Amino acid sequence: MKNLSSAPLRHPGLFPGAVWHKRNHTKSHQFKYPVFYLLLDLDEITVGTSGSAFLSHNRFNFFSFHDKDYGLEKHRPLKNQIADLLIENRITAPLGKVMMLTMPRVLGYGFNPITVYYCHNRKNHIIAVLYEVHNTFGDRHIYVCAAQQDGGMILPHLTPKKLHVSPFFNQDGCYRFHHKVTENHLALTIDYHPTNETTAPPGLTACFSGKRQPLTSGNLLRLFLRIPFMTFKVIISIHWQALLLWAKGLKVFRNPGLPPKISRN
């Protein structure tokens, strides 16, 4: 495994942008809405050094980060959980900095469809990328992927689907996660292949693309005014789009339950 030099992902930042979904399977459907993500140093945020008066750890604020919103074990430090997951997946380099790309709670409410953990070794190279996926049923799962180098990109990660997310797809298939990262821009694209046939067009593509801004109180306040109540809008949008898909006559698949390594809130 080669190491990926990760200078753009080593420092906290604010990434306003948009999420775009396009469904190609059975019946086409697409939508786009504005969001923003925070890139946080897990060590700094948990000791209360977020750098902004509007961003807090485990207490109410305009924006907040709460330990219980992340990980699979509620009473263990998140970084310890990440270290154990890496070892379980034979990624044994000593863990250094962990940067997390996440939506914060807004006015105390949060829903995170996906949080990404960029795990560095002690030489500040990315050794793994973890994808924590949540569904609207309160379930969560973490996909663990070793990182490799290919120019300025993290190589695509292909992993079997484990968590029931959309009621309009069954439990089969696989995900392909791929990044594009520069000093001022970050894009994450997720292709879902319902039949595991990755050479065919994906059944669903979801993409977040955002431009970096400094993580300052002024920028956070401006984003709050521009995209107020963002996390409320995210959960409302998910259910609204589901209603539109149901109205198109798509088959609904029941949640099959919780396989190993999936946690329920």
C-alpha positions as CSV (number, residue, x, y, z in Angstrom):
1,M,0.0,0.0,0.0
2,K,1.4,3.4,-0.9
3,N,0.9,6.5,1.2
4,L,-1.1,9.5,0.0
5,S,0.3,12.9,0.9
6,S,-2.7,14.7,2.3
7,A,-1.8,18.4,2.8
8,P,-5.3,19.7,1.7
9,L,-6.9,17.4,4.3
10,R,-4.7,18.1,7.3
11,H,-6.2,21.4,8.3
12,P,-9.8,22.3,9.5
13,G,-12.0,24.1,7.0
14,L,-15.5,24.9,6.0
15,F,-16.8,23.6,2.7
16,P,-20.0,25.2,1.4
17,G,-21.3,23.6,-1.7
18,A,-24.1,21.3,-2.9
19,V,-25.3,17.7,-2.8
20,W,-26.6,16.2,-6.1
21,H,-28.4,12.9,-6.5
22,K,-29.2,11.2,-9.8
23,R,-31.1,7.9,-10.0
24,N,-30.6,5.9,-13.3
25,H,-32.2,2.6,-12.2
26,T,-35.8,1.7,-13.2
27,K,-37.0,5.3,-13.3
28,S,-34.8,8.4,-13.6
29,H,-34.9,11.0,-10.9
30,Q,-32.5,13.8,-9.8
31,F,-32.3,16.7,-7.4
32,K,-29.8,19.1,-6.0
33,Y,-29.7,21.3,-2.8
34,P,-27.2,23.5,-1.0
35,V,-25.3,22.2,2.0
36,F,-22.0,22.7,3.8
37,Y,-19.6,20.3,5.5
38,L,-17.0,21.0,8.2
39,L,-13.6,19.4,8.1
40,L,-12.6,19.0,11.7
41,D,-9.5,17.7,13.6
42,L,-11.0,15.1,15.9
43,D,-8.5,15.8,18.6
44,E,-9.1,19.5,18.5
45,I,-12.9,19.4,18.5
46,T,-13.0,17.0,21.5
47,V,-10.9,19.2,23.7
48,G,-13.0,22.3,22.8
49,T,-10.5,24.1,20.5
50,S,-12.8,24.4,17.4
51,G,-11.7,28.0,16.7
52,S,-15.2,29.5,16.6
53,A,-17.5,30.8,19.3
54,F,-20.5,29.4,17.2
55,L,-19.2,25.8,17.2
56,S,-19.3,23.7,20.4
57,H,-18.6,20.2,21.6
58,N,-21.4,18.3,23.4
59,R,-23.4,21.4,24.1
60,F,-26.0,23.6,22.4
61,N,-24.9,26.3,20.0
62,F,-25.6,27.5,16.5
63,F,-23.4,24.6,15.4
64,S,-22.3,21.7,17.5
65,F,-20.5,18.3,17.4
66,H,-21.9,15.6,19.7
67,D,-20.0,12.4,20.4
68,K,-23.1,10.3,20.5
69,D,-23.9,11.2,16.8
70,Y,-20.8,9.2,15.7
71,G,-19.3,5.7,15.9
72,L,-20.8,2.4,16.7
73,E,-20.2,2.3,20.5
74,K,-21.8,5.2,22.4
75,H,-19.6,5.1,25.5
76,R,-16.1,4.8,23.9
77,P,-14.1,7.7,22.5
78,L,-14.5,7.9,18.8
79,K,-10.8,7.9,18.0
80,N,-10.3,4.7,20.0
81,Q,-13.1,3.1,17.9
82,I,-11.5,4.2,14.7
83,A,-8.1,2.8,15.8
84,D,-9.7,-0.6,16.6
85,L,-11.5,-0.6,13.2
86,L,-8.2,0.0,11.4
87,I,-6.5,-2.9,13.3
88,E,-9.5,-5.2,12.6
89,N,-9.0,-4.4,8.9
90,R,-5.2,-5.0,9.0
91,I,-4.3,-1.4,8.7
92,T,-1.6,-1.4,11.4
93,A,0.4,1.8,11.0
94,P,0.3,3.9,14.2
95,L,-2.7,6.3,14.0
96,G,-1.9,10.0,14.0
97,K,-4.3,12.8,13.1
98,V,-8.0,12.0,12.2
99,M,-9.8,14.6,10.1
100,M,-13.6,14.2,9.8
101,L,-15.8,15.7,7.1
102,T,-19.3,16.0,8.6
103,M,-22.4,18.1,8.9
104,P,-22.7,19.7,12.4
105,R,-25.8,19.9,14.4
106,V,-27.7,23.1,13.6
107,L,-29.5,24.6,16.6
108,G,-29.3,21.3,18.3
109,Y,-30.6,19.1,15.5
110,G,-28.5,16.9,13.2
111,F,-28.8,14.2,10.6
112,N,-25.7,13.0,8.8
113,P,-26.2,10.8,5.8
114,I,-22.4,10.3,5.6
115,T,-19.4,11.3,7.6
116,V,-15.9,10.7,6.2
117,Y,-12.8,10.1,8.4
118,Y,-9.4,10.7,6.8
119,C,-7.0,8.7,9.0
120,H,-3.3,9.8,8.9
121,N,-0.2,8.1,10.2
122,R,2.3,9.9,12.3
123,K,4.1,11.2,9.1
124,N,0.8,12.9,8.1
125,H,0.0,10.6,5.2
126,I,-3.5,9.2,4.8
127,I,-3.5,5.5,5.5
128,A,-7.3,4.8,5.5
129,V,-10.6,6.5,4.8
130,L,-13.7,5.5,6.8
131,Y,-17.2,6.2,5.6
132,E,-19.8,6.3,8.4
133,V,-23.3,6.0,6.7
134,H,-26.6,6.7,8.6
135,N,-30.1,5.9,7.4
136,T,-33.4,7.4,8.5
137,F,-34.2,4.3,10.6
138,G,-31.5,5.2,13.1
139,D,-29.0,2.6,11.8
140,R,-25.4,3.3,11.1
141,H,-22.4,1.4,9.6
142,I,-18.8,2.3,9.0
143,Y,-17.0,1.2,5.8
144,V,-13.2,0.9,6.2
145,C,-11.0,1.4,3.2
146,A,-7.3,1.5,2.9
147,A,-5.9,4.5,1.1
148,Q,-3.6,4.4,-1.9
149,Q,-1.9,7.1,-4.0
150,D,-2.8,8.3,-7.5
151,G,-1.6,11.8,-8.1
152,G,-3.9,14.3,-6.3
153,M,-6.7,11.8,-5.7
154,I,-7.5,9.1,-3.2
155,L,-8.0,6.0,-5.3
156,P,-11.6,4.8,-5.6
157,H,-12.9,2.4,-2.9
158,L,-15.2,-0.4,-3.9
159,T,-17.1,-2.1,-1.0
160,P,-20.2,-4.3,-0.7
161,K,-23.3,-2.6,0.5
162,K,-24.1,-3.5,4.1
163,L,-26.6,-1.0,5.3
164,H,-30.2,-0.5,4.1
165,V,-30.4,3.2,3.1
166,S,-33.0,3.8,0.4
167,P,-36.3,1.9,0.6
168,F,-36.3,1.9,-3.2
169,F,-33.2,-0.3,-3.5
170,N,-32.7,-3.8,-2.0
171,Q,-29.7,-4.9,0.1
172,D,-27.7,-6.1,-2.9
173,G,-24.9,-4.4,-4.8
174,C,-21.8,-2.3,-3.9
175,Y,-20.6,1.2,-3.5
176,R,-17.8,3.0,-5.3
177,F,-16.5,6.0,-3.3
178,H,-14.1,8.4,-5.1
179,H,-12.6,11.7,-4.2
180,K,-11.2,14.7,-6.0
181,V,-9.2,16.9,-3.6
182,T,-7.2,20.1,-4.2
183,E,-6.0,22.9,-1.9
184,N,-9.4,24.8,-2.4
185,H,-11.9,22.2,-3.5
186,L,-13.2,18.8,-2.3
187,A,-15.6,16.5,-4.1
188,L,-16.9,13.1,-3.0
189,T,-18.8,11.0,-5.4
190,I,-20.6,7.7,-4.4
191,D,-21.8,5.4,-7.2
192,Y,-24.2,2.6,-6.2
193,H,-24.3,-0.5,-8.4
194,P,-27.3,-2.6,-7.5
195,T,-26.1,-5.7,-9.3
196,N,-22.4,-5.5,-8.5
197,E,-21.7,-4.9,-12.2
198,T,-19.3,-2.0,-11.9
199,T,-18.7,-1.7,-15.6
200,A,-22.3,-0.7,-16.2
201,P,-23.7,2.7,-15.3
202,P,-24.5,3.1,-11.6
203,G,-28.1,2.8,-10.5
204,L,-27.6,5.9,-8.3
205,T,-24.9,8.6,-8.1
206,A,-24.6,11.0,-5.1
207,C,-22.1,13.8,-5.1
208,F,-21.0,16.5,-2.7
209,S,-18.8,19.3,-4.1
210,G,-17.6,22.2,-2.0
211,K,-15.0,25.0,-2.0
212,R,-12.8,25.5,1.1
213,Q,-13.2,28.5,3.3
214,P,-11.5,29.3,6.6
215,L,-13.4,27.9,9.6
216,T,-14.1,31.2,11.3
217,S,-17.1,32.6,13.3
218,G,-17.8,35.1,10.5
219,N,-18.0,32.4,7.8
220,L,-20.1,30.2,10.0
221,L,-22.6,33.0,10.7
222,R,-22.8,33.9,7.0
223,L,-23.6,30.3,6.1
224,F,-26.2,30.1,8.8
225,L,-27.9,33.1,7.3
226,R,-27.5,31.7,3.8
227,I,-28.6,28.1,4.5
228,P,-30.6,28.4,7.8
229,F,-31.8,25.2,9.5
230,M,-29.7,23.1,7.1
231,T,-30.0,19.8,8.9
232,F,-33.7,20.2,9.2
233,K,-33.9,20.8,5.4
234,V,-31.8,17.7,4.8
235,I,-34.1,15.3,6.6
236,I,-37.2,17.0,5.1
237,S,-35.7,16.8,1.6
238,I,-34.9,13.1,2.0
239,H,-38.6,12.3,2.9
240,W,-39.9,14.6,0.2
241,Q,-37.8,13.0,-2.5
242,A,-38.9,9.5,-1.2
243,L,-42.5,10.6,-1.6
244,L,-41.9,11.7,-5.2
245,L,-40.2,8.3,-6.0
246,W,-43.1,6.5,-4.4
247,A,-45.6,8.5,-6.5
248,K,-43.7,7.3,-9.6
249,G,-44.6,3.8,-8.6
250,L,-41.2,2.5,-7.5
251,K,-41.2,-0.8,-5.6
252,V,-40.5,-0.4,-1.8
253,F,-38.1,-2.7,-0.1
254,R,-38.4,-3.3,3.6
255,N,-35.4,-2.8,6.0
256,P,-34.0,-6.4,6.3
257,G,-32.6,-5.8,9.8
258,L,-29.2,-5.3,11.3
259,P,-26.2,-7.5,10.2
260,P,-23.0,-7.5,12.3
261,K,-21.1,-4.2,12.8
262,I,-24.3,-2.1,12.4
263,S,-25.5,0.0,15.3
264,R,-28.9,1.4,16.0
265,N,-29.4,4.7,17.8
